[in-house]
Amino acid sequence: MDLGKKIVNLRKKNNLSQEELAEKVGVTRQTISKWELEETAPDIKQAKALSEIFKVSLDELTNNDINSILVEKVSNTEKLAGIIIKILKVVGIGLLVLVIIEILVFIFFNINTNSKSNKVVGKYVLTCKIDKKQYSYSIEYNKNYQVINSGGDAWIYNHTDVDSYDDANKAVANVEDYFKEHNGSCLIEE
């Protein structure tokens, strides 16, 4: 005999309505009805309560159906765990692919940005005179006027802060100011 039919027979044998049995077990009347129709099954605590109410052993109540119920619940739990693991794997792989794509985009963007920003688009050539001596210095810059290359007579490098400027216009202004302050002059060609 199935568990649902067994519950119906024992309930009727003990002259209990579904509502009275539900109250004793601590569940709703609808839950008792679902057990009897075998839509659901009581858990271990509820099955134990039923066996005490009906004064039968758990084995007698379930005809060892409890074992099959437990196996079914464990099986369902294992299936659910398997599904969750598959979902986590897919999400993990998706996140890994996303991170790799972001890294590649970052690298590609930086390569393009750096190659464009290091392209020389202009050059200042400074010819400066002081104390009847002439010195030359050149500064190459990109489209943002950032210094790319600079060099020339060491005298200018040693007496000015020309190398401390990233902006080509500021570097030129620094050299010009130095020579003006020391009664010299600078000719600037672009």
PyMOL commands that set and color helices and strands:
alter all, ss='L'
color gray80, all
select helices_A, chain A and resi 3-13+18-25+29-36+44-54+58-62+65-117+154-159+162-164+168-181
alter helices_A, ss='H'
color red, helices_A
select strands_A, chain A and resi 122-130+133-141+147-152+185-189
alter strands_A, ss='S'
color yellow, strands_A
deselect
rebuild
show_as cartoon
